[in-house]
């Protein structure tokens, strides 16, 4: 079995997905992921890092948010054949963000707002009164 360690780093609006490494030992994969966490969170204690290493070894995923704009997500994916099964292929999906955007647009339209602002320029949605 091969364990692939991945990282998703969110810094404001920017998102970076990285493959950190791969190993045949689950505990070593958890250690690799914990090192990424240790580099990201300089204030982490030894006990905290040990706890996160154990969490990664058992749950194979960990998420840490510094604040609302900075987040680190770590994952360990098991690969026991040449091809992953379909239900385990997705590592990251932006669907939640898109759904939130559409919810906000829908709410604004429901409240009667028909203009949007981007970069200081106001754009209007033409509405014909009948």
PyMOL commands that place a pseudoatom at each C-alpha (Angstrom):
pseudoatom trace, name=CA, resn=UNK, resi=1, chain=A, elem=C, hetatm=0, pos=[0.000, 0.000, 0.000]
pseudoatom trace, name=CA, resn=UNK, resi=2, chain=A, elem=C, hetatm=0, pos=[1.211, 3.487, -0.829]
pseudoatom trace, name=CA, resn=UNK, resi=3, chain=A, elem=C, hetatm=0, pos=[0.286, 6.578, 1.220]
pseudoatom trace, name=CA, resn=UNK, resi=4, chain=A, elem=C, hetatm=0, pos=[0.275, 9.900, -0.645]
pseudoatom trace, name=CA, resn=UNK, resi=5, chain=A, elem=C, hetatm=0, pos=[0.561, 13.102, 1.437]
pseudoatom trace, name=CA, resn=UNK, resi=6, chain=A, elem=C, hetatm=0, pos=[-1.132, 16.218, 0.051]
pseudoatom trace, name=CA, resn=UNK, resi=7, chain=A, elem=C, hetatm=0, pos=[-1.564, 19.804, 1.197]
pseudoatom trace, name=CA, resn=UNK, resi=8, chain=A, elem=C, hetatm=0, pos=[-4.149, 22.456, 0.367]
pseudoatom trace, name=CA, resn=UNK, resi=9, chain=A, elem=C, hetatm=0, pos=[-3.061, 25.925, 1.477]
pseudoatom trace, name=CA, resn=UNK, resi=10, chain=A, elem=C, hetatm=0, pos=[-5.522, 28.822, 1.454]
pseudoatom trace, name=CA, resn=UNK, resi=11, chain=A, elem=C, hetatm=0, pos=[-4.066, 32.330, 1.723]
pseudoatom trace, name=CA, resn=UNK, resi=12, chain=A, elem=C, hetatm=0, pos=[-6.863, 34.844, 1.208]
pseudoatom trace, name=CA, resn=UNK, resi=13, chain=A, elem=C, hetatm=0, pos=[-8.357, 34.143, -2.224]
pseudoatom trace, name=CA, resn=UNK, resi=14, chain=A, elem=C, hetatm=0, pos=[-5.337, 32.085, -3.371]
pseudoatom trace, name=CA, resn=UNK, resi=15, chain=A, elem=C, hetatm=0, pos=[-5.421, 28.312, -3.033]
pseudoatom trace, name=CA, resn=UNK, resi=16, chain=A, elem=C, hetatm=0, pos=[-2.398, 26.094, -3.591]
pseudoatom trace, name=CA, resn=UNK, resi=17, chain=A, elem=C, hetatm=0, pos=[-2.655, 22.327, -3.833]
pseudoatom trace, name=CA, resn=UNK, resi=18, chain=A, elem=C, hetatm=0, pos=[0.598, 20.367, -3.418]
pseudoatom trace, name=CA, resn=UNK, resi=19, chain=A, elem=C, hetatm=0, pos=[1.665, 16.757, -3.331]
pseudoatom trace, name=CA, resn=UNK, resi=20, chain=A, elem=C, hetatm=0, pos=[4.157, 16.584, -0.466]
pseudoatom trace, name=CA, resn=UNK, resi=21, chain=A, elem=C, hetatm=0, pos=[5.341, 13.003, -0.803]
pseudoatom trace, name=CA, resn=UNK, resi=22, chain=A, elem=C, hetatm=0, pos=[4.554, 9.305, -0.803]
pseudoatom trace, name=CA, resn=UNK, resi=23, chain=A, elem=C, hetatm=0, pos=[5.614, 6.394, 1.374]
pseudoatom trace, name=CA, resn=UNK, resi=24, chain=A, elem=C, hetatm=0, pos=[4.669, 2.781, 2.066]
pseudoatom trace, name=CA, resn=UNK, resi=25, chain=A, elem=C, hetatm=0, pos=[4.437, 3.386, 5.831]
pseudoatom trace, name=CA, resn=UNK, resi=26, chain=A, elem=C, hetatm=0, pos=[1.312, 5.068, 7.247]
pseudoatom trace, name=CA, resn=UNK, resi=27, chain=A, elem=C, hetatm=0, pos=[3.096, 6.356, 10.360]
pseudoatom trace, name=CA, resn=UNK, resi=28, chain=A, elem=C, hetatm=0, pos=[5.862, 7.875, 8.235]
pseudoatom trace, name=CA, resn=UNK, resi=29, chain=A, elem=C, hetatm=0, pos=[3.229, 9.564, 6.027]
pseudoatom trace, name=CA, resn=UNK, resi=30, chain=A, elem=C, hetatm=0, pos=[1.637, 11.042, 9.169]
pseudoatom trace, name=CA, resn=UNK, resi=31, chain=A, elem=C, hetatm=0, pos=[5.082, 12.290, 10.241]
pseudoatom trace, name=CA, resn=UNK, resi=32, chain=A, elem=C, hetatm=0, pos=[5.649, 13.935, 6.856]
pseudoatom trace, name=CA, resn=UNK, resi=33, chain=A, elem=C, hetatm=0, pos=[2.281, 15.704, 7.072]
pseudoatom trace, name=CA, resn=UNK, resi=34, chain=A, elem=C, hetatm=0, pos=[2.951, 16.754, 10.675]
pseudoatom trace, name=CA, resn=UNK, resi=35, chain=A, elem=C, hetatm=0, pos=[6.246, 18.360, 9.581]
pseudoatom trace, name=CA, resn=UNK, resi=36, chain=A, elem=C, hetatm=0, pos=[4.297, 20.478, 7.079]
pseudoatom trace, name=CA, resn=UNK, resi=37, chain=A, elem=C, hetatm=0, pos=[1.980, 21.542, 9.914]
pseudoatom trace, name=CA, resn=UNK, resi=38, chain=A, elem=C, hetatm=0, pos=[4.982, 22.311, 12.148]
pseudoatom trace, name=CA, resn=UNK, resi=39, chain=A, elem=C, hetatm=0, pos=[6.475, 24.568, 9.439]
pseudoatom trace, name=CA, resn=UNK, resi=40, chain=A, elem=C, hetatm=0, pos=[3.110, 26.315, 8.954]
pseudoatom trace, name=CA, resn=UNK, resi=41, chain=A, elem=C, hetatm=0, pos=[2.303, 26.845, 12.644]
pseudoatom trace, name=CA, resn=UNK, resi=42, chain=A, elem=C, hetatm=0, pos=[5.529, 28.035, 14.260]
pseudoatom trace, name=CA, resn=UNK, resi=43, chain=A, elem=C, hetatm=0, pos=[3.787, 28.287, 17.676]
pseudoatom trace, name=CA, resn=UNK, resi=44, chain=A, elem=C, hetatm=0, pos=[2.854, 24.595, 17.823]
pseudoatom trace, name=CA, resn=UNK, resi=45, chain=A, elem=C, hetatm=0, pos=[4.099, 22.727, 20.889]
pseudoatom trace, name=CA, resn=UNK, resi=46, chain=A, elem=C, hetatm=0, pos=[5.771, 19.316, 20.785]
pseudoatom trace, name=CA, resn=UNK, resi=47, chain=A, elem=C, hetatm=0, pos=[2.695, 17.782, 22.421]
pseudoatom trace, name=CA, resn=UNK, resi=48, chain=A, elem=C, hetatm=0, pos=[0.421, 19.429, 19.837]
pseudoatom trace, name=CA, resn=UNK, resi=49, chain=A, elem=C, hetatm=0, pos=[2.505, 18.059, 16.961]
pseudoatom trace, name=CA, resn=UNK, resi=50, chain=A, elem=C, hetatm=0, pos=[2.456, 14.558, 18.484]
pseudoatom trace, name=CA, resn=UNK, resi=51, chain=A, elem=C, hetatm=0, pos=[-1.325, 14.732, 18.824]
pseudoatom trace, name=CA, resn=UNK, resi=52, chain=A, elem=C, hetatm=0, pos=[-1.727, 15.870, 15.197]
pseudoatom trace, name=CA, resn=UNK, resi=53, chain=A, elem=C, hetatm=0, pos=[0.613, 13.108, 14.001]
pseudoatom trace, name=CA, resn=UNK, resi=54, chain=A, elem=C, hetatm=0, pos=[-1.581, 10.525, 15.744]
pseudoatom trace, name=CA, resn=UNK, resi=55, chain=A, elem=C, hetatm=0, pos=[-4.719, 12.152, 14.325]
pseudoatom trace, name=CA, resn=UNK, resi=56, chain=A, elem=C, hetatm=0, pos=[-3.282, 12.017, 10.799]
pseudoatom trace, name=CA, resn=UNK, resi=57, chain=A, elem=C, hetatm=0, pos=[-2.287, 8.367, 11.228]
pseudoatom trace, name=CA, resn=UNK, resi=58, chain=A, elem=C, hetatm=0, pos=[-5.826, 7.382, 12.254]
pseudoatom trace, name=CA, resn=UNK, resi=59, chain=A, elem=C, hetatm=0, pos=[-8.094, 9.839, 10.393]
pseudoatom trace, name=CA, resn=UNK, resi=60, chain=A, elem=C, hetatm=0, pos=[-5.745, 10.590, 7.464]
pseudoatom trace, name=CA, resn=UNK, resi=61, chain=A, elem=C, hetatm=0, pos=[-6.870, 14.250, 7.322]
pseudoatom trace, name=CA, resn=UNK, resi=62, chain=A, elem=C, hetatm=0, pos=[-6.299, 17.399, 9.359]
pseudoatom trace, name=CA, resn=UNK, resi=63, chain=A, elem=C, hetatm=0, pos=[-7.342, 21.022, 8.908]
pseudoatom trace, name=CA, resn=UNK, resi=64, chain=A, elem=C, hetatm=0, pos=[-5.858, 24.043, 10.707]
pseudoatom trace, name=CA, resn=UNK, resi=65, chain=A, elem=C, hetatm=0, pos=[-7.157, 27.592, 10.372]
pseudoatom trace, name=CA, resn=UNK, resi=66, chain=A, elem=C, hetatm=0, pos=[-4.978, 30.503, 11.594]
pseudoatom trace, name=CA, resn=UNK, resi=67, chain=A, elem=C, hetatm=0, pos=[-7.762, 32.971, 10.863]
pseudoatom trace, name=CA, resn=UNK, resi=68, chain=A, elem=C, hetatm=0, pos=[-10.567, 33.354, 8.337]
pseudoatom trace, name=CA, resn=UNK, resi=69, chain=A, elem=C, hetatm=0, pos=[-8.140, 33.930, 5.445]
pseudoatom trace, name=CA, resn=UNK, resi=70, chain=A, elem=C, hetatm=0, pos=[-5.395, 31.383, 6.230]
pseudoatom trace, name=CA, resn=UNK, resi=71, chain=A, elem=C, hetatm=0, pos=[-5.966, 27.636, 6.327]
pseudoatom trace, name=CA, resn=UNK, resi=72, chain=A, elem=C, hetatm=0, pos=[-3.870, 24.506, 5.960]
pseudoatom trace, name=CA, resn=UNK, resi=73, chain=A, elem=C, hetatm=0, pos=[-5.509, 21.201, 5.026]
pseudoatom trace, name=CA, resn=UNK, resi=74, chain=A, elem=C, hetatm=0, pos=[-3.482, 18.003, 5.061]
pseudoatom trace, name=CA, resn=UNK, resi=75, chain=A, elem=C, hetatm=0, pos=[-4.583, 14.630, 3.704]
pseudoatom trace, name=CA, resn=UNK, resi=76, chain=A, elem=C, hetatm=0, pos=[-3.117, 11.153, 3.427]
pseudoatom trace, name=CA, resn=UNK, resi=77, chain=A, elem=C, hetatm=0, pos=[-4.592, 9.131, 0.574]
pseudoatom trace, name=CA, resn=UNK, resi=78, chain=A, elem=C, hetatm=0, pos=[-4.235, 5.343, 0.517]
pseudoatom trace, name=CA, resn=UNK, resi=79, chain=A, elem=C, hetatm=0, pos=[-3.404, 3.853, -2.856]
pseudoatom trace, name=CA, resn=UNK, resi=80, chain=A, elem=C, hetatm=0, pos=[-3.649, 0.070, -2.792]
pseudoatom trace, name=CA, resn=UNK, resi=81, chain=A, elem=C, hetatm=0, pos=[-3.745, -0.500, -6.571]
pseudoatom trace, name=CA, resn=UNK, resi=82, chain=A, elem=C, hetatm=0, pos=[-2.740, 1.286, -9.753]
pseudoatom trace, name=CA, resn=UNK, resi=83, chain=A, elem=C, hetatm=0, pos=[-6.005, 3.244, -9.936]
pseudoatom trace, name=CA, resn=UNK, resi=84, chain=A, elem=C, hetatm=0, pos=[-8.040, 4.759, -7.105]
pseudoatom trace, name=CA, resn=UNK, resi=85, chain=A, elem=C, hetatm=0, pos=[-11.710, 3.790, -6.873]
pseudoatom trace, name=CA, resn=UNK, resi=86, chain=A, elem=C, hetatm=0, pos=[-14.081, 6.542, -8.038]
pseudoatom trace, name=CA, resn=UNK, resi=87, chain=A, elem=C, hetatm=0, pos=[-15.341, 7.294, -4.510]
pseudoatom trace, name=CA, resn=UNK, resi=88, chain=A, elem=C, hetatm=0, pos=[-11.786, 8.151, -3.334]
pseudoatom trace, name=CA, resn=UNK, resi=89, chain=A, elem=C, hetatm=0, pos=[-10.480, 10.205, -6.278]
pseudoatom trace, name=CA, resn=UNK, resi=90, chain=A, elem=C, hetatm=0, pos=[-11.598, 13.711, -5.266]
pseudoatom trace, name=CA, resn=UNK, resi=91, chain=A, elem=C, hetatm=0, pos=[-8.997, 15.417, -3.087]
pseudoatom trace, name=CA, resn=UNK, resi=92, chain=A, elem=C, hetatm=0, pos=[-10.394, 18.964, -3.205]
pseudoatom trace, name=CA, resn=UNK, resi=93, chain=A, elem=C, hetatm=0, pos=[-13.638, 20.438, -4.473]
pseudoatom trace, name=CA, resn=UNK, resi=94, chain=A, elem=C, hetatm=0, pos=[-14.518, 24.128, -4.714]
pseudoatom trace, name=CA, resn=UNK, resi=95, chain=A, elem=C, hetatm=0, pos=[-18.216, 23.326, -4.786]
pseudoatom trace, name=CA, resn=UNK, resi=96, chain=A, elem=C, hetatm=0, pos=[-18.901, 24.721, -1.305]
pseudoatom trace, name=CA, resn=UNK, resi=97, chain=A, elem=C, hetatm=0, pos=[-17.486, 28.126, -2.233]
pseudoatom trace, name=CA, resn=UNK, resi=98, chain=A, elem=C, hetatm=0, pos=[-19.512, 28.225, -5.453]
pseudoatom trace, name=CA, resn=UNK, resi=99, chain=A, elem=C, hetatm=0, pos=[-22.688, 27.245, -3.605]
pseudoatom trace, name=CA, resn=UNK, resi=100, chain=A, elem=C, hetatm=0, pos=[-22.097, 30.021, -1.048]
pseudoatom trace, name=CA, resn=UNK, resi=101, chain=A, elem=C, hetatm=0, pos=[-21.636, 32.558, -3.866]
pseudoatom trace, name=CA, resn=UNK, resi=102, chain=A, elem=C, hetatm=0, pos=[-24.883, 31.476, -5.529]
pseudoatom trace, name=CA, resn=UNK, resi=103, chain=A, elem=C, hetatm=0, pos=[-26.697, 31.624, -2.174]
pseudoatom trace, name=CA, resn=UNK, resi=104, chain=A, elem=C, hetatm=0, pos=[-25.512, 35.212, -1.686]
pseudoatom trace, name=CA, resn=UNK, resi=105, chain=A, elem=C, hetatm=0, pos=[-26.522, 36.201, -5.232]
pseudoatom trace, name=CA, resn=UNK, resi=106, chain=A, elem=C, hetatm=0, pos=[-29.941, 34.616, -4.753]
pseudoatom trace, name=CA, resn=UNK, resi=107, chain=A, elem=C, hetatm=0, pos=[-30.419, 36.371, -1.413]
pseudoatom trace, name=CA, resn=UNK, resi=108, chain=A, elem=C, hetatm=0, pos=[-29.421, 39.752, -2.893]
pseudoatom trace, name=CA, resn=UNK, resi=109, chain=A, elem=C, hetatm=0, pos=[-31.846, 39.335, -5.792]
pseudoatom trace, name=CA, resn=UNK, resi=110, chain=A, elem=C, hetatm=0, pos=[-34.604, 38.297, -3.390]
pseudoatom trace, name=CA, resn=UNK, resi=111, chain=A, elem=C, hetatm=0, pos=[-33.933, 41.437, -1.341]
pseudoatom trace, name=CA, resn=UNK, resi=112, chain=A, elem=C, hetatm=0, pos=[-34.348, 43.583, -4.473]
pseudoatom trace, name=CA, resn=UNK, resi=113, chain=A, elem=C, hetatm=0, pos=[-30.697, 44.412, -5.191]
pseudoatom trace, name=CA, resn=UNK, resi=114, chain=A, elem=C, hetatm=0, pos=[-29.911, 44.505, -8.892]
pseudoatom trace, name=CA, resn=UNK, resi=115, chain=A, elem=C, hetatm=0, pos=[-26.415, 45.979, -8.965]
pseudoatom trace, name=CA, resn=UNK, resi=116, chain=A, elem=C, hetatm=0, pos=[-23.024, 44.504, -8.205]
pseudoatom trace, name=CA, resn=UNK, resi=117, chain=A, elem=C, hetatm=0, pos=[-19.769, 46.225, -7.409]
pseudoatom trace, name=CA, resn=UNK, resi=118, chain=A, elem=C, hetatm=0, pos=[-16.349, 44.949, -8.425]
pseudoatom trace, name=CA, resn=UNK, resi=119, chain=A, elem=C, hetatm=0, pos=[-13.165, 46.927, -8.154]
pseudoatom trace, name=CA, resn=UNK, resi=120, chain=A, elem=C, hetatm=0, pos=[-15.119, 50.128, -7.510]
pseudoatom trace, name=CA, resn=UNK, resi=121, chain=A, elem=C, hetatm=0, pos=[-17.156, 49.864, -10.733]
pseudoatom trace, name=CA, resn=UNK, resi=122, chain=A, elem=C, hetatm=0, pos=[-20.911, 49.351, -10.367]
pseudoatom trace, name=CA, resn=UNK, resi=123, chain=A, elem=C, hetatm=0, pos=[-22.564, 46.966, -12.787]
pseudoatom trace, name=CA, resn=UNK, resi=124, chain=A, elem=C, hetatm=0, pos=[-26.315, 46.912, -13.140]
pseudoatom trace, name=CA, resn=UNK, resi=125, chain=A, elem=C, hetatm=0, pos=[-28.733, 44.179, -14.075]
pseudoatom trace, name=CA, resn=UNK, resi=126, chain=A, elem=C, hetatm=0, pos=[-31.236, 45.626, -16.553]
pseudoatom trace, name=CA, resn=UNK, resi=127, chain=A, elem=C, hetatm=0, pos=[-34.796, 45.209, -15.308]
pseudoatom trace, name=CA, resn=UNK, resi=128, chain=A, elem=C, hetatm=0, pos=[-37.734, 46.185, -17.452]
pseudoatom trace, name=CA, resn=UNK, resi=129, chain=A, elem=C, hetatm=0, pos=[-40.774, 47.517, -15.630]
pseudoatom trace, name=CA, resn=UNK, resi=130, chain=A, elem=C, hetatm=0, pos=[-44.050, 46.352, -17.129]
for i in range(1, 130): cmd.bond("trace and resi %d" % i, "trace and resi %d" % (i + 1))
show_as sticks, trace
zoom trace
